[in-house]
Amino acid sequence: MDYLLTDEQKMVKELAHKISEEKIRPVAAKYDQTEEYPWDVIKVIADADLFGIFIPEEFGGMGVSIMNLCLATEEFSRACAGIAVCYAASALGTIPIILFGSDKQKKRYLPDLSKGKKLAAFAVTEPEAGSDASAIKTTARKEGNYYVLNGLKHFITNGGDAEVYVVIAMTDKSKGARGASAFILEKGMPGFSFGKKEEKLGIRASSTRELIFTDCRVPEENLLGREGMGFIITMKTFDMSRPGVAAQALGIAQGALELAVKYAKQRHQFDRPISSFQGIQWMLADMATEIEAARALVYATARMIDAGIKDIAKESAMAKMYASDVAMRVAVDALQIFGGYGYMRDYPIEKYLRDAKITQIYEGTNQIQRNIIALHLIKEIAK
């Protein structure tokens, strides 16, 4: 379908596609196997100025555009979701600074983030606080001109490789969710260290680590927004970032479909390509239709955000939920078309299935997305 992209959006999409095909696809299997961080590809993306496509112009970017972020993430994910999430996770860690940072904080951090000189990460999840973000136990105690952080974050994408971290910690436990605050931390701060790098089912090119805070002293000027705004910052950040996860899922699905179509045309059984069999054709038709429906939803949501519409929690949840569910269904059917070969690591399709699963889990499980959608729906109809 023609989504009537602007000239700038077409440029972003074409540039990301070129990087995807020339720089990412050839090394996707290598990074999946070695689980090394893809710094060489990150540098290519940075040199192409694609880290600035969602950052305001006054801080070195091209202007805030979630649509541009989605287009780039989708294209990168067609070739390797693991490498794509290294890029997208930096956007996730940057968005709260864009939304809630003071002018001084933005001037300090956004220029380097916009050029890819530094990467960012967003740290909310803890061993006992996943879907329930209000249950975090990491604390931030005010001492003079500093906040002293103690606690543990885990499953943090870009953990250990990012230089800038937005961390949610409790400044007043008695207030529950309203007692959470957000802080900007930098790699190398005394008392801030990293735990083990997780070994994962998919997106293995990306790093996922624990963050450990042991009497970590953070200057009070690194408080993001005001005390007690941590939960609001988290929710508003996810509202803006979830279309990016949806775009990652969309890219995985599109890449899997393309591999399935090519294989179906090449694979012969009963003296015919399997693409000539109605059963295969119907599978491909359903896959393509679901992908296009997901793309329409993702792009529409991104455009709503870029248009300045504030209350987009329901739509962002819909985009993330639907696109990730589509990615799983398409990846499973694509592997089925490959048959026994699809189960072997000699063929790339099994990686798409492994990569797809996480999109149903991180930045809020799809069960949580359904809760969000239903609650907003009930409120809207009650009016």
C-alpha positions as CSV (number, residue, x, y, z in Angstrom):
1,M,0.0,0.0,0.0
2,D,1.0,3.6,-0.6
3,Y,1.2,5.4,2.8
4,L,1.8,8.8,1.2
5,L,5.2,9.2,2.9
6,T,6.8,12.7,2.8
7,D,10.1,13.1,0.9
8,E,11.9,13.1,4.3
9,Q,10.2,9.9,5.3
10,K,11.0,8.3,2.0
11,M,14.6,9.3,2.4
12,V,14.8,7.8,5.9
13,K,13.1,4.5,4.7
14,E,15.4,4.2,1.7
15,L,18.6,5.0,3.7
16,A,17.6,2.5,6.4
17,H,16.8,-0.1,3.8
18,K,20.2,0.3,2.2
19,I,22.0,-0.1,5.5
20,S,19.8,-3.1,6.3
21,E,20.6,-4.9,3.1
22,E,24.3,-3.9,2.8
23,K,25.5,-3.8,6.4
24,I,23.1,-5.7,8.6
25,R,21.9,-8.7,6.7
26,P,25.4,-10.0,5.9
27,V,26.4,-10.0,9.6
28,A,23.0,-10.9,11.2
29,A,23.9,-14.6,11.7
30,K,27.3,-13.8,13.0
31,Y,26.1,-11.5,15.8
32,D,23.2,-13.9,16.6
33,Q,25.8,-16.7,17.1
34,T,28.5,-14.7,19.0
35,E,26.1,-12.4,20.9
36,E,28.6,-9.6,20.5
37,Y,27.4,-6.0,20.5
38,P,27.3,-4.8,16.9
39,W,29.4,-1.6,17.3
40,D,30.4,-1.6,13.6
41,V,26.8,-1.4,12.5
42,I,25.9,1.1,15.1
43,K,28.7,3.3,13.8
44,V,27.2,3.0,10.2
45,I,23.8,4.1,11.5
46,A,25.3,6.9,13.5
47,D,27.3,8.1,10.5
48,A,24.1,8.1,8.5
49,D,22.6,10.5,11.1
50,L,19.7,8.1,11.8
51,F,20.0,8.6,15.6
52,G,18.8,12.1,15.1
53,I,15.6,11.5,13.3
54,F,13.5,11.5,16.6
55,I,15.4,14.3,18.4
56,P,14.6,18.1,18.3
57,E,16.6,20.1,15.8
58,E,17.9,22.6,18.4
59,F,19.7,19.6,20.0
60,G,21.3,18.3,16.8
61,G,18.5,16.2,15.5
62,M,16.1,16.3,12.6
63,G,13.0,17.0,14.7
64,V,10.9,14.8,16.9
65,S,9.3,12.2,14.6
66,I,8.1,8.8,15.8
67,M,7.1,8.0,12.3
68,N,10.7,8.3,11.2
69,L,11.8,6.2,14.1
70,C,9.3,3.5,13.1
71,L,10.4,3.5,9.5
72,A,14.0,3.1,10.3
73,T,13.3,0.4,13.0
74,E,11.1,-1.6,10.6
75,E,13.7,-1.6,7.9
76,F,16.5,-2.7,10.3
77,S,14.3,-5.4,11.8
78,R,13.7,-6.9,8.4
79,A,17.3,-8.0,8.4
80,C,18.1,-8.4,12.1
81,A,15.8,-7.6,15.1
82,G,18.7,-7.9,17.5
83,I,20.7,-5.2,15.8
84,A,17.6,-3.1,15.3
85,V,16.8,-3.1,19.0
86,C,20.2,-1.7,19.9
87,Y,19.1,1.3,17.9
88,A,15.5,1.4,19.1
89,A,16.5,0.9,22.8
90,S,18.6,4.0,22.6
91,A,15.5,5.9,21.4
92,L,13.6,4.5,24.4
93,G,16.2,5.8,26.8
94,T,16.2,9.2,25.0
95,I,12.5,9.8,24.9
96,P,12.0,10.6,28.6
97,I,14.7,13.2,28.3
98,I,13.0,14.7,25.3
99,L,9.6,14.7,27.1
100,F,10.6,15.7,30.6
101,G,14.2,17.0,30.6
102,S,15.1,20.5,31.6
103,D,16.7,22.7,28.9
104,K,20.0,22.2,30.7
105,Q,19.6,18.4,30.7
106,K,18.6,18.4,27.0
107,K,21.7,20.5,26.1
108,R,23.9,18.1,28.1
109,Y,22.7,14.8,26.7
110,L,20.7,15.1,23.5
111,P,23.5,16.4,21.1
112,D,25.7,13.3,21.7
113,L,22.6,11.0,21.6
114,S,21.5,12.5,18.3
115,K,24.8,11.8,16.7
116,G,25.1,8.2,18.1
117,K,28.2,9.2,20.0
118,K,26.5,7.8,23.0
119,L,23.7,5.3,23.4
120,A,20.9,5.4,26.0
121,A,18.9,2.9,28.0
122,F,15.7,3.0,30.1
123,A,15.7,1.1,33.4
124,V,12.4,0.2,35.0
125,T,12.2,-3.6,35.3
126,E,13.3,-5.4,38.5
127,P,13.2,-9.0,39.6
128,E,9.8,-8.3,41.4
129,A,8.6,-5.4,39.2
130,G,7.9,-6.2,35.6
131,S,4.3,-5.6,34.5
132,D,3.7,-3.9,37.9
133,A,6.0,-1.0,37.4
134,S,4.8,0.5,40.7
135,A,6.3,-2.3,42.7
136,I,9.9,-1.2,42.1
137,K,12.2,-1.5,45.1
138,T,15.3,0.5,44.0
139,T,15.4,3.5,46.3
140,A,16.8,7.1,46.0
141,R,17.4,8.8,49.3
142,K,18.1,12.5,49.3
143,E,21.3,13.6,51.0
144,G,22.3,17.2,50.6
145,N,22.7,18.0,46.9
146,Y,22.7,14.3,45.9
147,Y,20.3,11.3,45.7
148,V,21.8,8.0,46.9
149,L,20.5,5.1,44.8
150,N,20.5,1.5,46.0
151,G,18.9,-1.5,44.3
152,L,18.9,-3.6,41.2
153,K,17.4,-3.4,37.7
154,H,17.4,-6.4,35.3
155,F,16.6,-7.2,31.7
156,I,17.8,-3.8,30.7
157,T,18.4,-3.5,26.9
158,N,21.7,-1.8,26.0
159,G,22.7,-2.3,29.6
160,G,26.5,-2.0,30.0
161,D,26.9,-0.6,26.4
162,A,24.9,2.5,26.8
163,E,26.5,5.6,28.4
164,V,23.2,7.4,29.5
165,Y,20.6,5.7,31.6
166,V,17.2,6.9,32.8
167,V,16.5,5.0,36.0
168,I,13.2,4.9,37.9
169,A,13.7,4.7,41.7
170,M,11.5,5.2,44.8
171,T,12.0,8.5,46.6
172,D,9.0,7.9,48.9
173,K,7.8,4.3,49.3
174,S,4.8,5.4,51.4
175,K,3.2,7.0,48.3
176,G,3.3,3.9,46.2
177,A,3.4,4.7,42.5
178,R,3.4,8.4,43.3
179,G,6.6,8.0,45.2
180,A,8.7,7.0,42.2
181,S,11.1,9.4,40.6
182,A,13.3,9.4,37.4
183,F,17.0,10.1,37.3
184,I,19.6,10.4,34.6
185,L,22.7,8.3,35.3
186,E,25.9,8.0,33.4
187,K,28.1,5.0,33.0
188,G,31.1,5.1,35.3
189,M,29.3,6.9,38.2
190,P,30.7,5.6,41.5
191,G,28.4,2.9,42.9
192,F,26.9,2.2,39.5
193,S,27.9,-1.2,38.1
194,F,26.7,-4.0,35.8
195,G,25.7,-7.6,36.5
196,K,25.8,-10.5,34.1
197,K,25.0,-10.3,30.5
198,E,21.9,-12.4,29.8
199,E,22.0,-15.3,27.3
200,K,18.7,-15.0,25.4
201,L,16.5,-17.0,23.0
202,G,16.4,-14.2,20.5
203,I,17.6,-10.6,19.7
204,R,21.0,-12.0,20.7
205,A,23.0,-9.2,19.1
206,S,21.7,-6.8,21.7
207,S,23.0,-6.7,25.3
208,T,20.6,-7.3,28.2
209,R,22.2,-6.8,31.6
210,E,21.6,-6.1,35.3
211,L,22.2,-2.6,36.6
212,I,23.4,-2.5,40.2
213,F,23.3,0.6,42.4
214,T,25.3,0.5,45.6
215,D,25.2,3.9,47.4
216,C,25.4,5.5,44.0
217,R,25.4,9.3,44.4
218,V,23.5,11.1,41.7
219,P,23.6,14.9,41.6
220,E,20.2,16.5,42.3
221,E,20.3,18.2,38.9
222,N,20.0,14.8,37.4
223,L,16.5,14.4,38.7
224,L,14.2,14.2,35.6
225,G,11.1,16.3,36.1
226,R,10.1,16.5,39.7
227,E,10.1,14.0,42.6
228,G,7.1,11.7,42.3
229,M,6.9,11.9,38.5
230,G,8.6,8.6,37.8
231,F,5.5,6.6,37.1
232,I,4.0,9.3,34.9
233,I,7.4,9.6,33.0
234,T,7.4,5.8,32.5
235,M,3.8,5.6,31.2
236,K,4.2,8.7,28.9
237,T,7.5,7.3,27.6
238,F,5.9,3.9,26.8
239,D,3.0,5.6,25.1
240,M,5.5,7.3,22.7
241,S,7.9,4.3,22.3
242,R,5.5,1.4,21.9
243,P,4.9,2.1,18.2
244,G,8.7,1.5,17.9
245,V,8.3,-2.0,19.3
246,A,5.4,-2.5,16.9
247,A,7.6,-1.4,14.1
248,Q,10.3,-3.9,15.1
249,A,7.6,-6.6,15.1
250,L,6.4,-5.4,11.7
251,G,9.9,-5.6,10.3
252,I,10.4,-9.1,11.6
253,A,7.1,-10.2,10.1
254,Q,7.9,-8.6,6.7
255,G,11.3,-10.2,6.6
256,A,9.9,-13.6,7.5
257,L,7.2,-13.3,4.7
258,E,9.8,-12.3,2.1
259,L,11.9,-15.4,3.0
260,A,8.9,-17.6,2.9
261,V,7.8,-16.4,-0.5
262,K,11.3,-16.8,-2.0
263,Y,11.6,-20.3,-0.5
264,A,8.1,-21.3,-1.7
265,K,9.1,-20.4,-5.3
266,Q,12.4,-22.3,-5.1
267,R,11.2,-25.5,-3.3
268,H,9.8,-28.2,-5.5
269,Q,7.6,-31.1,-4.5
270,F,5.6,-33.3,-6.8
271,D,7.5,-31.7,-9.7
272,R,6.0,-28.2,-8.9
273,P,7.1,-25.3,-6.8
274,I,5.3,-25.4,-3.5
275,S,4.2,-21.8,-4.2
276,S,1.7,-23.3,-6.8
277,F,-0.2,-25.2,-4.1
278,Q,-3.3,-23.5,-2.8
279,G,-2.6,-24.3,0.8
280,I,0.7,-22.4,0.6
281,Q,-0.8,-19.6,-1.3
282,W,-3.5,-19.1,1.3
283,M,-0.9,-19.0,4.1
284,L,1.1,-16.4,2.2
285,A,-2.1,-14.3,1.5
286,D,-3.1,-14.3,5.1
287,M,0.4,-13.4,6.3
288,A,0.7,-10.5,3.8
289,T,-2.8,-9.2,4.7
290,E,-2.1,-9.2,8.5
291,I,1.2,-7.5,8.0
292,E,-0.4,-4.7,5.9
293,A,-3.1,-4.3,8.6
294,A,-0.5,-4.0,11.3
295,R,1.5,-1.5,9.2
296,A,-1.6,0.7,8.8
297,L,-2.2,0.7,12.5
298,V,1.4,1.3,13.4
299,Y,1.9,4.2,10.9
300,A,-1.5,5.8,11.9
301,T,-0.5,5.7,15.6
302,A,3.0,7.2,14.9
303,R,1.3,10.0,12.9
304,M,-1.1,10.7,15.8
305,I,1.9,11.1,18.1
306,D,3.7,13.4,15.6
307,A,0.6,15.5,15.2
308,G,0.7,16.3,18.9
309,I,-2.3,14.2,20.0
310,K,-1.7,13.6,23.8
311,D,-4.0,10.8,24.8
312,I,-2.6,7.9,22.6
313,A,-2.2,5.2,25.3
314,K,-4.9,3.0,23.8
315,E,-3.7,3.4,20.2
316,S,0.0,2.7,21.2
317,A,-1.1,-0.4,23.1
318,M,-3.1,-1.6,20.1
319,A,-0.2,-1.1,17.7
320,K,2.3,-2.9,19.9
321,M,-0.1,-5.7,20.8
322,Y,-1.4,-6.4,17.3
323,A,1.9,-6.0,15.4
324,S,3.7,-8.3,17.8
325,D,1.0,-11.0,17.7
326,V,1.1,-10.8,13.9
327,A,4.9,-11.2,14.0
328,M,4.6,-14.4,15.9
329,R,1.9,-15.8,13.7
330,V,3.8,-14.9,10.5
331,A,7.1,-16.2,11.8
332,V,5.4,-19.6,12.8
333,D,3.7,-19.9,9.4
334,A,6.9,-18.9,7.5
335,L,8.9,-21.6,9.3
336,Q,6.1,-24.1,8.5
337,I,6.5,-23.3,4.8
338,F,10.2,-24.0,5.1
339,G,9.3,-27.4,6.6
340,G,12.1,-29.3,8.2
341,Y,14.7,-27.0,6.8
342,G,13.1,-24.1,8.7
343,Y,14.0,-25.9,12.0
344,M,17.7,-25.9,11.1
345,R,20.0,-23.0,11.8
346,D,21.5,-23.3,8.3
347,Y,18.4,-21.4,7.2
348,P,17.6,-17.9,8.6
349,I,13.9,-18.3,9.3
350,E,14.3,-19.9,12.7
351,K,16.0,-16.7,13.9
352,Y,12.9,-14.7,12.9
353,L,10.8,-16.9,15.1
354,R,13.1,-16.6,18.1
355,D,13.3,-12.8,17.6
356,A,9.6,-12.3,17.3
357,K,8.7,-13.7,20.7
358,I,10.2,-10.9,22.7
359,T,8.0,-8.3,21.0
360,Q,5.0,-9.8,22.8
361,I,6.8,-9.4,26.1
362,Y,8.9,-6.3,26.6
363,E,7.6,-2.7,27.0
364,G,4.6,-4.3,28.6
365,T,3.3,-7.8,27.9
366,N,0.5,-8.1,25.4
367,Q,-1.8,-9.1,28.3
368,I,-1.0,-5.7,29.9
369,Q,-1.7,-4.0,26.5
370,R,-5.1,-5.6,26.4
371,N,-5.7,-4.3,30.0
372,I,-4.8,-0.8,28.8
373,I,-7.0,-1.0,25.7
374,A,-10.0,-2.3,27.6
375,L,-9.7,0.3,30.4
376,H,-9.6,3.2,27.9
377,L,-12.4,1.7,25.9
378,I,-14.6,1.4,29.0
379,K,-13.9,5.0,30.0
380,E,-14.6,6.3,26.5
381,I,-17.9,4.5,26.1
382,A,-19.0,5.5,29.6
383,K,-18.8,9.1,28.6
